Amino acid sequence: MKDLLGLMGKAKEMQAKFQAMQDEIATLEASGQAGGGLVNVTLTGKFEMKSLKIDPSLFK
C-alpha cells in the first residue's frame, strides 16, 4: 500500500512538472522562413500563427 501511495505521489509530481513546462512553452515564439525569405511565419508555443508575411512578388 505504501508503494502505491508513493507511486501516486510521483504521478502527481510529474503531472505538475508537465503542466509547468506546457505553461512555459505557451509563452515562447518561433519564427521561420522559406523561399529565401519571401515567406516568413511566426508561431506561438500553442501553434497559433502570430504573423505571416508573404512577399508581394509571389502574387504576380
PDBQT receptor file of N, H, CA, C and O in Angstrom, charges set to zero:
ATOM      1  N   MET A   1       0.822  -1.196   0.000  1.00  0.00    +0.000 N 
ATOM      2  CA  MET A   1       0.000   0.000   0.000  1.00  0.00    +0.000 C 
ATOM      3  C   MET A   1       0.865   1.259   0.000  1.00  0.00    +0.000 C 
ATOM      4  O   MET A   1       0.544   2.254  -0.650  1.00  0.00    +0.000 OA
ATOM      5  N   LYS A   2       1.967   1.190   0.743  1.00  0.00    +0.000 N 
ATOM      6  H   LYS A   2       2.228   0.382   1.271  1.00  0.00    +0.000 HD
ATOM      7  CA  LYS A   2       2.868   2.331   0.821  1.00  0.00    +0.000 C 
ATOM      8  C   LYS A   2       3.471   2.636  -0.553  1.00  0.00    +0.000 C 
ATOM      9  O   LYS A   2       3.643   3.798  -0.922  1.00  0.00    +0.000 OA
ATOM     10  N   ASP A   3       3.790   1.575  -1.306  1.00  0.00    +0.000 N 
ATOM     11  H   ASP A   3       3.651   0.631  -1.006  1.00  0.00    +0.000 HD
ATOM     12  CA  ASP A   3       4.349   1.755  -2.643  1.00  0.00    +0.000 C 
ATOM     13  C   ASP A   3       3.344   2.417  -3.575  1.00  0.00    +0.000 C 
ATOM     14  O   ASP A   3       3.717   3.243  -4.408  1.00  0.00    +0.000 OA
ATOM     15  N   LEU A   4       2.081   2.061  -3.439  1.00  0.00    +0.000 N 
ATOM     16  H   LEU A   4       1.778   1.390  -2.763  1.00  0.00    +0.000 HD
ATOM     17  CA  LEU A   4       1.031   2.639  -4.273  1.00  0.00    +0.000 C 
ATOM     18  C   LEU A   4       0.874   4.128  -3.982  1.00  0.00    +0.000 C 
ATOM     19  O   LEU A   4       0.713   4.929  -4.903  1.00  0.00    +0.000 OA
ATOM     20  N   LEU A   5       0.920   4.498  -2.713  1.00  0.00    +0.000 N 
ATOM     21  H   LEU A   5       1.052   3.848  -1.964  1.00  0.00    +0.000 HD
ATOM     22  CA  LEU A   5       0.824   5.912  -2.346  1.00  0.00    +0.000 C 
ATOM     23  C   LEU A   5       2.027   6.689  -2.865  1.00  0.00    +0.000 C 
ATOM     24  O   LEU A   5       1.891   7.820  -3.334  1.00  0.00    +0.000 OA
ATOM     25  N   GLY A   6       3.197   6.081  -2.779  1.00  0.00    +0.000 N 
ATOM     26  H   GLY A   6       3.307   5.163  -2.398  1.00  0.00    +0.000 HD
ATOM     27  CA  GLY A   6       4.398   6.722  -3.308  1.00  0.00    +0.000 C 
ATOM     28  C   GLY A   6       4.312   6.907  -4.808  1.00  0.00    +0.000 C 
ATOM     29  O   GLY A   6       4.705   7.945  -5.340  1.00  0.00    +0.000 OA
ATOM     30  N   LEU A   7       3.797   5.897  -5.485  1.00  0.00    +0.000 N 
ATOM     31  H   LEU A   7       3.477   5.054  -5.053  1.00  0.00    +0.000 HD
ATOM     32  CA  LEU A   7       3.638   5.966  -6.935  1.00  0.00    +0.000 C 
ATOM     33  C   LEU A   7       2.637   7.049  -7.325  1.00  0.00    +0.000 C 
ATOM     34  O   LEU A   7       2.853   7.782  -8.290  1.00  0.00    +0.000 OA
ATOM     35  N   MET A   8       1.555   7.147  -6.580  1.00  0.00    +0.000 N 
ATOM     36  H   MET A   8       1.380   6.552  -5.796  1.00  0.00    +0.000 HD
ATOM     37  CA  MET A   8       0.557   8.183  -6.856  1.00  0.00    +0.000 C 
ATOM     38  C   MET A   8       1.139   9.574  -6.615  1.00  0.00    +0.000 C 
ATOM     39  O   MET A   8       0.841  10.513  -7.353  1.00  0.00    +0.000 OA
ATOM     40  N   GLY A   9       1.957   9.703  -5.596  1.00  0.00    +0.000 N 
ATOM     41  H   GLY A   9       2.199   8.940  -4.996  1.00  0.00    +0.000 HD
ATOM     42  CA  GLY A   9       2.616  10.977  -5.319  1.00  0.00    +0.000 C 
ATOM     43  C   GLY A   9       3.554  11.373  -6.442  1.00  0.00    +0.000 C 
ATOM     44  O   GLY A   9       3.595  12.534  -6.851  1.00  0.00    +0.000 OA
ATOM     45  N   LYS A  10       4.312  10.398  -6.941  1.00  0.00    +0.000 N 
ATOM     46  H   LYS A  10       4.279   9.455  -6.609  1.00  0.00    +0.000 HD
ATOM     47  CA  LYS A  10       5.228  10.661  -8.063  1.00  0.00    +0.000 C 
ATOM     48  C   LYS A  10       4.448  11.075  -9.310  1.00  0.00    +0.000 C 
ATOM     49  O   LYS A  10       4.867  11.970 -10.044  1.00  0.00    +0.000 OA
ATOM     50  N   ALA A  11       3.307  10.416  -9.545  1.00  0.00    +0.000 N 
ATOM     51  H   ALA A  11       2.967   9.688  -8.950  1.00  0.00    +0.000 HD
ATOM     52  CA  ALA A  11       2.483  10.738 -10.714  1.00  0.00    +0.000 C 
ATOM     53  C   ALA A  11       1.974  12.174 -10.626  1.00  0.00    +0.000 C 
ATOM     54  O   ALA A  11       1.973  12.890 -11.627  1.00  0.00    +0.000 OA
ATOM     55  N   LYS A  12       1.546  12.599  -9.450  1.00  0.00    +0.000 N 
ATOM     56  H   LYS A  12       1.547  12.018  -8.637  1.00  0.00    +0.000 HD
ATOM     57  CA  LYS A  12       1.071  13.979  -9.275  1.00  0.00    +0.000 C 
ATOM     58  C   LYS A  12       2.209  14.973  -9.478  1.00  0.00    +0.000 C 
ATOM     59  O   LYS A  12       2.018  16.036 -10.068  1.00  0.00    +0.000 OA
ATOM     60  N   GLU A  13       3.382  14.621  -8.989  1.00  0.00    +0.000 N 
ATOM     61  H   GLU A  13       3.537  13.757  -8.509  1.00  0.00    +0.000 HD
ATOM     62  CA  GLU A  13       4.559  15.479  -9.150  1.00  0.00    +0.000 C 
ATOM     63  C   GLU A  13       4.908  15.632 -10.628  1.00  0.00    +0.000 C 
ATOM     64  O   GLU A  13       5.187  16.736 -11.096  1.00  0.00    +0.000 OA
ATOM     65  N   MET A  14       4.891  14.525 -11.352  1.00  0.00    +0.000 N 
ATOM     66  H   MET A  14       4.665  13.629 -10.971  1.00  0.00    +0.000 HD
ATOM     67  CA  MET A  14       5.191  14.566 -12.786  1.00  0.00    +0.000 C 
ATOM     68  C   MET A  14       4.134  15.373 -13.530  1.00  0.00    +0.000 C 
ATOM     69  O   MET A  14       4.459  16.115 -14.457  1.00  0.00    +0.000 OA
ATOM     70  N   GLN A  15       2.882  15.237 -13.136  1.00  0.00    +0.000 N 
ATOM     71  H   GLN A  15       2.618  14.634 -12.383  1.00  0.00    +0.000 HD
ATOM     72  CA  GLN A  15       1.798  15.978 -13.770  1.00  0.00    +0.000 C 
ATOM     73  C   GLN A  15       1.992  17.483 -13.561  1.00  0.00    +0.000 C 
ATOM     74  O   GLN A  15       1.769  18.268 -14.483  1.00  0.00    +0.000 OA
ATOM     75  N   ALA A  16       2.398  17.883 -12.375  1.00  0.00    +0.000 N 
ATOM     76  H   ALA A  16       2.579  17.246 -11.626  1.00  0.00    +0.000 HD
ATOM     77  CA  ALA A  16       2.636  19.298 -12.083  1.00  0.00    +0.000 C 
ATOM     78  C   ALA A  16       3.804  19.830 -12.904  1.00  0.00    +0.000 C 
ATOM     79  O   ALA A  16       3.739  20.944 -13.424  1.00  0.00    +0.000 OA
ATOM     80  N   LYS A  17       4.872  19.044 -13.025  1.00  0.00    +0.000 N 
ATOM     81  H   LYS A  17       4.924  18.139 -12.603  1.00  0.00    +0.000 HD
ATOM     82  CA  LYS A  17       6.023  19.459 -13.834  1.00  0.00    +0.000 C 
ATOM     83  C   LYS A  17       5.636  19.583 -15.301  1.00  0.00    +0.000 C 
ATOM     84  O   LYS A  17       6.061  20.516 -15.982  1.00  0.00    +0.000 OA
ATOM     85  N   PHE A  18       4.833  18.646 -15.787  1.00  0.00    +0.000 N 
ATOM     86  H   PHE A  18       4.488  17.888 -15.234  1.00  0.00    +0.000 HD
ATOM     87  CA  PHE A  18       4.384  18.678 -17.173  1.00  0.00    +0.000 C 
ATOM     88  C   PHE A  18       3.553  19.931 -17.432  1.00  0.00    +0.000 C 
ATOM     89  O   PHE A  18       3.717  20.576 -18.468  1.00  0.00    +0.000 OA
ATOM     90  N   GLN A  19       2.670  20.279 -16.511  1.00  0.00    +0.000 N 
ATOM     91  H   GLN A  19       2.537  19.755 -15.670  1.00  0.00    +0.000 HD
ATOM     92  CA  GLN A  19       1.844  21.479 -16.663  1.00  0.00    +0.000 C 
ATOM     93  C   GLN A  19       2.716  22.729 -16.659  1.00  0.00    +0.000 C 
ATOM     94  O   GLN A  19       2.477  23.651 -17.439  1.00  0.00    +0.000 OA
ATOM     95  N   ALA A  20       3.718  22.772 -15.795  1.00  0.00    +0.000 N 
ATOM     96  H   ALA A  20       3.912  22.023 -15.161  1.00  0.00    +0.000 HD
ATOM     97  CA  ALA A  20       4.624  23.920 -15.742  1.00  0.00    +0.000 C 
ATOM     98  C   ALA A  20       5.379  24.070 -17.058  1.00  0.00    +0.000 C 
ATOM     99  O   ALA A  20       5.572  25.186 -17.541  1.00  0.00    +0.000 OA
ATOM    100  N   MET A  21       5.805  22.950 -17.640  1.00  0.00    +0.000 N 
ATOM    101  H   MET A  21       5.648  22.044 -17.248  1.00  0.00    +0.000 HD
ATOM    102  CA  MET A  21       6.503  23.009 -18.930  1.00  0.00    +0.000 C 
ATOM    103  C   MET A  21       5.563  23.491 -20.028  1.00  0.00    +0.000 C 
ATOM    104  O   MET A  21       5.964  24.288 -20.877  1.00  0.00    +0.000 OA
ATOM    105  N   GLN A  22       4.316  23.019 -20.023  1.00  0.00    +0.000 N 
ATOM    106  H   GLN A  22       3.990  22.372 -19.333  1.00  0.00    +0.000 HD
ATOM    107  CA  GLN A  22       3.346  23.471 -21.020  1.00  0.00    +0.000 C 
ATOM    108  C   GLN A  22       3.106  24.970 -20.896  1.00  0.00    +0.000 C 
ATOM    109  O   GLN A  22       3.014  25.666 -21.907  1.00  0.00    +0.000 OA
ATOM    110  N   ASP A  23       3.006  25.471 -19.681  1.00  0.00    +0.000 N 
ATOM    111  H   ASP A  23       3.081  24.906 -18.859  1.00  0.00    +0.000 HD
ATOM    112  CA  ASP A  23       2.804  26.901 -19.458  1.00  0.00    +0.000 C 
ATOM    113  C   ASP A  23       3.990  27.706 -19.978  1.00  0.00    +0.000 C 
ATOM    114  O   ASP A  23       3.811  28.768 -20.574  1.00  0.00    +0.000 OA
ATOM    115  N   GLU A  24       5.195  27.201 -19.753  1.00  0.00    +0.000 N 
ATOM    116  H   GLU A  24       5.340  26.338 -19.269  1.00  0.00    +0.000 HD
ATOM    117  CA  GLU A  24       6.392  27.895 -20.233  1.00  0.00    +0.000 C 
ATOM    118  C   GLU A  24       6.456  27.879 -21.760  1.00  0.00    +0.000 C 
ATOM    119  O   GLU A  24       6.768  28.898 -22.377  1.00  0.00    +0.000 OA
ATOM    120  N   ILE A  25       6.168  26.749 -22.362  1.00  0.00    +0.000 N 
ATOM    121  H   ILE A  25       5.914  25.922 -21.861  1.00  0.00    +0.000 HD
ATOM    122  CA  ILE A  25       6.188  26.635 -23.822  1.00  0.00    +0.000 C 
ATOM    123  C   ILE A  25       5.170  27.581 -24.449  1.00  0.00    +0.000 C 
ATOM    124  O   ILE A  25       5.426  28.142 -25.514  1.00  0.00    +0.000 OA
ATOM    125  N   ALA A  26       4.028  27.766 -23.809  1.00  0.00    +0.000 N 
ATOM    126  H   ALA A  26       3.820  27.311 -22.943  1.00  0.00    +0.000 HD
ATOM    127  CA  ALA A  26       2.976  28.634 -24.343  1.00  0.00    +0.000 C 
ATOM    128  C   ALA A  26       3.452  30.075 -24.492  1.00  0.00    +0.000 C 
ATOM    129  O   ALA A  26       2.903  30.821 -25.303  1.00  0.00    +0.000 OA
ATOM    130  N   THR A  27       4.460  30.479 -23.725  1.00  0.00    +0.000 N 
ATOM    131  H   THR A  27       4.905  29.873 -23.066  1.00  0.00    +0.000 HD
ATOM    132  CA  THR A  27       4.956  31.857 -23.792  1.00  0.00    +0.000 C 
ATOM    133  C   THR A  27       6.008  32.052 -24.877  1.00  0.00    +0.000 C 
ATOM    134  O   THR A  27       6.390  33.186 -25.167  1.00  0.00    +0.000 OA
ATOM    135  N   LEU A  28       6.479  30.973 -25.476  1.00  0.00    +0.000 N 
ATOM    136  H   LEU A  28       6.168  30.052 -25.241  1.00  0.00    +0.000 HD
ATOM    137  CA  LEU A  28       7.534  31.061 -26.481  1.00  0.00    +0.000 C 
ATOM    138  C   LEU A  28       6.974  31.400 -27.853  1.00  0.00    +0.000 C 
ATOM    139  O   LEU A  28       5.794  31.185 -28.128  1.00  0.00    +0.000 OA
ATOM    140  N   GLU A  29       7.842  31.934 -28.712  1.00  0.00    +0.000 N 
ATOM    141  H   GLU A  29       8.801  32.108 -28.489  1.00  0.00    +0.000 HD
ATOM    142  CA  GLU A  29       7.511  32.172 -30.111  1.00  0.00    +0.000 C 
ATOM    143  C   GLU A  29       8.636  31.615 -30.963  1.00  0.00    +0.000 C 
ATOM    144  O   GLU A  29       9.802  31.630 -30.569  1.00  0.00    +0.000 OA
ATOM    145  N   ALA A  30       8.267  31.123 -32.136  1.00  0.00    +0.000 N 
ATOM    146  H   ALA A  30       7.320  31.110 -32.456  1.00  0.00    +0.000 HD
ATOM    147  CA  ALA A  30       9.261  30.604 -33.074  1.00  0.00    +0.000 C 
ATOM    148  C   ALA A  30       8.960  31.185 -34.443  1.00  0.00    +0.000 C 
ATOM    149  O   ALA A  30       7.802  31.280 -34.850  1.00  0.00    +0.000 OA
ATOM    150  N   SER A  31      10.014  31.574 -35.150  1.00  0.00    +0.000 N 
ATOM    151  H   SER A  31      10.955  31.497 -34.819  1.00  0.00    +0.000 HD
ATOM    152  CA  SER A  31       9.865  32.135 -36.491  1.00  0.00    +0.000 C 
ATOM    153  C   SER A  31      10.607  31.269 -37.488  1.00  0.00    +0.000 C 
ATOM    154  O   SER A  31      11.615  30.639 -37.169  1.00  0.00    +0.000 OA
ATOM    155  N   GLY A  32      10.087  31.252 -38.695  1.00  0.00    +0.000 N 
ATOM    156  H   GLY A  32       9.268  31.764 -38.955  1.00  0.00    +0.000 HD
ATOM    157  CA  GLY A  32      10.736  30.504 -39.764  1.00  0.00    +0.000 C 
ATOM    158  C   GLY A  32      10.509  31.202 -41.083  1.00  0.00    +0.000 C 
ATOM    159  O   GLY A  32       9.623  32.045 -41.222  1.00  0.00    +0.000 OA
ATOM    160  N   GLN A  33      11.329  30.832 -42.050  1.00  0.00    +0.000 N 
ATOM    161  H   GLN A  33      12.049  30.147 -41.937  1.00  0.00    +0.000 HD
ATOM    162  CA  GLN A  33      11.181  31.432 -43.368  1.00  0.00    +0.000 C 
ATOM    163  C   GLN A  33      11.407  30.393 -44.444  1.00  0.00    +0.000 C 
ATOM    164  O   GLN A  33      12.029  29.355 -44.216  1.00  0.00    +0.000 OA
ATOM    165  N   ALA A  34      10.892  30.694 -45.614  1.00  0.00    +0.000 N 
ATOM    166  H   ALA A  34      10.387  31.537 -45.799  1.00  0.00    +0.000 HD
ATOM    167  CA  ALA A  34      11.049  29.809 -46.766  1.00  0.00    +0.000 C 
ATOM    168  C   ALA A  34      11.207  30.674 -48.007  1.00  0.00    +0.000 C 
ATOM    169  O   ALA A  34      10.936  31.875 -47.992  1.00  0.00    +0.000 OA
ATOM    170  N   GLY A  35      11.643  30.044 -49.061  1.00  0.00    +0.000 N 
ATOM    171  H   GLY A  35      11.863  29.069 -49.074  1.00  0.00    +0.000 HD
ATOM    172  CA  GLY A  35      11.779  30.761 -50.331  1.00  0.00    +0.000 C 
ATOM    173  C   GLY A  35      12.775  31.897 -50.269  1.00  0.00    +0.000 C 
ATOM    174  O   GLY A  35      12.557  32.956 -50.856  1.00  0.00    +0.000 OA
ATOM    175  N   GLY A  36      13.865  31.681 -49.560  1.00  0.00    +0.000 N 
ATOM    176  H   GLY A  36      14.043  30.821 -49.082  1.00  0.00    +0.000 HD
ATOM    177  CA  GLY A  36      14.889  32.722 -49.474  1.00  0.00    +0.000 C 
ATOM    178  C   GLY A  36      14.411  33.965 -48.742  1.00  0.00    +0.000 C 
ATOM    179  O   GLY A  36      14.883  35.070 -49.011  1.00  0.00    +0.000 OA
ATOM    180  N   GLY A  37      13.478  33.787 -47.821  1.00  0.00    +0.000 N 
ATOM    181  H   GLY A  37      13.094  32.890 -47.603  1.00  0.00    +0.000 HD
ATOM    182  CA  GLY A  37      12.979  34.917 -47.045  1.00  0.00    +0.000 C 
ATOM    183  C   GLY A  37      11.731  35.559 -47.626  1.00  0.00    +0.000 C 
ATOM    184  O   GLY A  37      11.256  36.569 -47.107  1.00  0.00    +0.000 OA
ATOM    185  N   LEU A  38      11.194  34.985 -48.698  1.00  0.00    +0.000 N 
ATOM    186  H   LEU A  38      11.580  34.164 -49.120  1.00  0.00    +0.000 HD
ATOM    187  CA  LEU A  38       9.991  35.553 -49.307  1.00  0.00    +0.000 C 
ATOM    188  C   LEU A  38       8.730  35.245 -48.501  1.00  0.00    +0.000 C 
ATOM    189  O   LEU A  38       7.726  35.948 -48.617  1.00  0.00    +0.000 OA
ATOM    190  N   VAL A  39       8.784  34.203 -47.693  1.00  0.00    +0.000 N 
ATOM    191  H   VAL A  39       9.599  33.632 -47.598  1.00  0.00    +0.000 HD
ATOM    192  CA  VAL A  39       7.661  33.852 -46.818  1.00  0.00    +0.000 C 
ATOM    193  C   VAL A  39       8.208  33.723 -45.398  1.00  0.00    +0.000 C 
ATOM    194  O   VAL A  39       9.155  32.976 -45.151  1.00  0.00    +0.000 OA
ATOM    195  N   ASN A  40       7.601  34.458 -44.472  1.00  0.00    +0.000 N 
ATOM    196  H   ASN A  40       6.832  35.064 -44.672  1.00  0.00    +0.000 HD
ATOM    197  CA  ASN A  40       8.008  34.428 -43.062  1.00  0.00    +0.000 C 
ATOM    198  C   ASN A  40       6.788  34.163 -42.194  1.00  0.00    +0.000 C 
ATOM    199  O   ASN A  40       5.716  34.723 -42.427  1.00  0.00    +0.000 OA
ATOM    200  N   VAL A  41       6.953  33.313 -41.199  1.00  0.00    +0.000 N 
ATOM    201  H   VAL A  41       7.823  32.858 -41.010  1.00  0.00    +0.000 HD
ATOM    202  CA  VAL A  41       5.853  32.989 -40.294  1.00  0.00    +0.000 C 
ATOM    203  C   VAL A  41       6.372  32.962 -38.857  1.00  0.00    +0.000 C 
ATOM    204  O   VAL A  41       7.505  32.556 -38.598  1.00  0.00    +0.000 OA
ATOM    205  N   THR A  42       5.525  33.401 -37.933  1.00  0.00    +0.000 N 
ATOM    206  H   THR A  42       4.604  33.731 -38.143  1.00  0.00    +0.000 HD
ATOM    207  CA  THR A  42       5.827  33.333 -36.506  1.00  0.00    +0.000 C 
ATOM    208  C   THR A  42       4.673  32.610 -35.824  1.00  0.00    +0.000 C 
ATOM    209  O   THR A  42       3.506  32.957 -36.008  1.00  0.00    +0.000 OA
ATOM    210  N   LEU A  43       5.024  31.596 -35.032  1.00  0.00    +0.000 N 
ATOM    211  H   LEU A  43       5.972  31.314 -34.883  1.00  0.00    +0.000 HD
ATOM    212  CA  LEU A  43       4.030  30.811 -34.298  1.00  0.00    +0.000 C 
ATOM    213  C   LEU A  43       4.277  30.939 -32.802  1.00  0.00    +0.000 C 
ATOM    214  O   LEU A  43       5.405  31.162 -32.362  1.00  0.00    +0.000 OA
ATOM    215  N   THR A  44       3.210  30.796 -32.027  1.00  0.00    +0.000 N 
ATOM    216  H   THR A  44       2.294  30.614 -32.384  1.00  0.00    +0.000 HD
ATOM    217  CA  THR A  44       3.347  30.761 -30.574  1.00  0.00    +0.000 C 
ATOM    218  C   THR A  44       3.617  29.321 -30.148  1.00  0.00    +0.000 C 
ATOM    219  O   THR A  44       3.555  28.397 -30.959  1.00  0.00    +0.000 OA
ATOM    220  N   GLY A  45       3.911  29.150 -28.887  1.00  0.00    +0.000 N 
ATOM    221  H   GLY A  45       3.961  29.900 -28.228  1.00  0.00    +0.000 HD
ATOM    222  CA  GLY A  45       4.124  27.813 -28.348  1.00  0.00    +0.000 C 
ATOM    223  C   GLY A  45       2.877  26.946 -28.370  1.00  0.00    +0.000 C 
ATOM    224  O   GLY A  45       2.952  25.732 -28.177  1.00  0.00    +0.000 OA
ATOM    225  N   LYS A  46       1.728  27.572 -28.607  1.00  0.00    +0.000 N 
ATOM    226  H   LYS A  46       1.667  28.558 -28.765  1.00  0.00    +0.000 HD
ATOM    227  CA  LYS A  46       0.470  26.832 -28.735  1.00  0.00    +0.000 C 
ATOM    228  C   LYS A  46       0.138  26.562 -30.201  1.00  0.00    +0.000 C 
ATOM    229  O   LYS A  46      -0.981  26.167 -30.527  1.00  0.00    +0.000 OA
ATOM    230  N   PHE A  47       1.110  26.776 -31.077  1.00  0.00    +0.000 N 
ATOM    231  H   PHE A  47       2.019  27.097 -30.812  1.00  0.00    +0.000 HD
ATOM    232  CA  PHE A  47       0.967  26.568 -32.518  1.00  0.00    +0.000 C 
ATOM    233  C   PHE A  47      -0.061  27.506 -33.145  1.00  0.00    +0.000 C 
ATOM    234  O   PHE A  47      -0.665  27.172 -34.164  1.00  0.00    +0.000 OA
ATOM    235  N   GLU A  48      -0.262  28.675 -32.544  1.00  0.00    +0.000 N 
ATOM    236  H   GLU A  48       0.228  28.946 -31.716  1.00  0.00    +0.000 HD
ATOM    237  CA  GLU A  48      -1.128  29.686 -33.126  1.00  0.00    +0.000 C 
ATOM    238  C   GLU A  48      -0.265  30.617 -33.963  1.00  0.00    +0.000 C 
ATOM    239  O   GLU A  48       0.819  31.017 -33.538  1.00  0.00    +0.000 OA
ATOM    240  N   MET A  49      -0.751  30.965 -35.165  1.00  0.00    +0.000 N 
ATOM    241  H   MET A  49      -1.631  30.641 -35.511  1.00  0.00    +0.000 HD
ATOM    242  CA  MET A  49       0.015  31.836 -36.042  1.00  0.00    +0.000 C 
ATOM    243  C   MET A  49      -0.097  33.277 -35.545  1.00  0.00    +0.000 C 
ATOM    244  O   MET A  49      -1.195  33.820 -35.417  1.00  0.00    +0.000 OA
ATOM    245  N   LYS A  50       1.044  33.878 -35.270  1.00  0.00    +0.000 N 
ATOM    246  H   LYS A  50       1.936  33.437 -35.373  1.00  0.00    +0.000 HD
ATOM    247  CA  LYS A  50       1.072  35.255 -34.799  1.00  0.00    +0.000 C 
ATOM    248  C   LYS A  50       1.259  36.214 -35.965  1.00  0.00    +0.000 C 
ATOM    249  O   LYS A  50       0.679  37.299 -35.983  1.00  0.00    +0.000 OA
ATOM    250  N   SER A  51       2.068  35.813 -36.938  1.00  0.00    +0.000 N 
ATOM    251  H   SER A  51       2.539  34.931 -36.924  1.00  0.00    +0.000 HD
ATOM    252  CA  SER A  51       2.237  36.653 -38.119  1.00  0.00    +0.000 C 
ATOM    253  C   SER A  51       2.610  35.796 -39.324  1.00  0.00    +0.000 C 
ATOM    254  O   SER A  51       3.230  34.739 -39.202  1.00  0.00    +0.000 OA
ATOM    255  N   LEU A  52       2.214  36.287 -40.474  1.00  0.00    +0.000 N 
ATOM    256  H   LEU A  52       1.711  37.146 -40.573  1.00  0.00    +0.000 HD
ATOM    257  CA  LEU A  52       2.552  35.662 -41.748  1.00  0.00    +0.000 C 
ATOM    258  C   LEU A  52       2.821  36.778 -42.730  1.00  0.00    +0.000 C 
ATOM    259  O   LEU A  52       1.961  37.626 -42.970  1.00  0.00    +0.000 OA
ATOM    260  N   LYS A  53       4.009  36.780 -43.295  1.00  0.00    +0.000 N 
ATOM    261  H   LYS A  53       4.707  36.092 -43.100  1.00  0.00    +0.000 HD
ATOM    262  CA  LYS A  53       4.378  37.802 -44.275  1.00  0.00    +0.000 C 
ATOM    263  C   LYS A  53       4.780  37.103 -45.566  1.00  0.00    +0.000 C 
ATOM    264  O   LYS A  53       5.672  36.254 -45.583  1.00  0.00    +0.000 OA
ATOM    265  N   ILE A  54       4.110  37.475 -46.634  1.00  0.00    +0.000 N 
ATOM    266  H   ILE A  54       3.386  38.164 -46.620  1.00  0.00    +0.000 HD
ATOM    267  CA  ILE A  54       4.393  36.911 -47.953  1.00  0.00    +0.000 C 
ATOM    268  C   ILE A  54       4.796  38.060 -48.860  1.00  0.00    +0.000 C 
ATOM    269  O   ILE A  54       4.064  39.041 -48.992  1.00  0.00    +0.000 OA
ATOM    270  N   ASP A  55       5.948  37.939 -49.479  1.00  0.00    +0.000 N 
ATOM    271  H   ASP A  55       6.542  37.141 -49.372  1.00  0.00    +0.000 HD
ATOM    272  CA  ASP A  55       6.432  38.979 -50.374  1.00  0.00    +0.000 C 
ATOM    273  C   ASP A  55       5.441  39.153 -51.527  1.00  0.00    +0.000 C 
ATOM    274  O   ASP A  55       5.022  38.168 -52.135  1.00  0.00    +0.000 OA
ATOM    275  N   PRO A  56       5.066  40.394 -51.832  1.00  0.00    +0.000 N 
ATOM    276  CA  PRO A  56       4.098  40.650 -52.905  1.00  0.00    +0.000 C 
ATOM    277  C   PRO A  56       4.522  40.105 -54.268  1.00  0.00    +0.000 C 
ATOM    278  O   PRO A  56       3.668  39.845 -55.116  1.00  0.00    +0.000 OA
ATOM    279  N   SER A  57       5.805  39.930 -54.489  1.00  0.00    +0.000 N 
ATOM    280  H   SER A  57       6.498  40.141 -53.800  1.00  0.00    +0.000 HD
ATOM    281  CA  SER A  57       6.265  39.416 -55.788  1.00  0.00    +0.000 C 
ATOM    282  C   SER A  57       5.761  37.999 -56.051  1.00  0.00    +0.000 C 
ATOM    283  O   SER A  57       5.728  37.557 -57.199  1.00  0.00    +0.000 OA
ATOM    284  N   LEU A  58       5.375  37.296 -55.010  1.00  0.00    +0.000 N 
ATOM    285  H   LEU A  58       5.402  37.655 -54.077  1.00  0.00    +0.000 HD
ATOM    286  CA  LEU A  58       4.869  35.932 -55.182  1.00  0.00    +0.000 C 
ATOM    287  C   LEU A  58       3.440  35.904 -55.718  1.00  0.00    +0.000 C 
ATOM    288  O   LEU A  58       2.965  34.858 -56.160  1.00  0.00    +0.000 OA
ATOM    289  N   PHE A  59       2.761  37.031 -55.684  1.00  0.00    +0.000 N 
ATOM    290  H   PHE A  59       3.146  37.881 -55.326  1.00  0.00    +0.000 HD
ATOM    291  CA  PHE A  59       1.384  37.095 -56.163  1.00  0.00    +0.000 C 
ATOM    292  C   PHE A  59       1.280  37.494 -57.628  1.00  0.00    +0.000 C 
ATOM    293  O   PHE A  59       0.178  37.581 -58.169  1.00  0.00    +0.000 OA
ATOM    294  N   LYS A  60       2.408  37.735 -58.272  1.00  0.00    +0.000 N 
ATOM    295  H   LYS A  60       3.304  37.665 -57.833  1.00  0.00    +0.000 HD
ATOM    296  CA  LYS A  60       2.387  38.166 -59.684  1.00  0.00    +0.000 C 
ATOM    297  C   LYS A  60       2.302  36.984 -60.602  1.00  0.00    +0.000 C 
ATOM    298  O   LYS A  60       2.274  37.150 -61.821  1.00  0.00    +0.000 OA
TER     299      LYS A  60
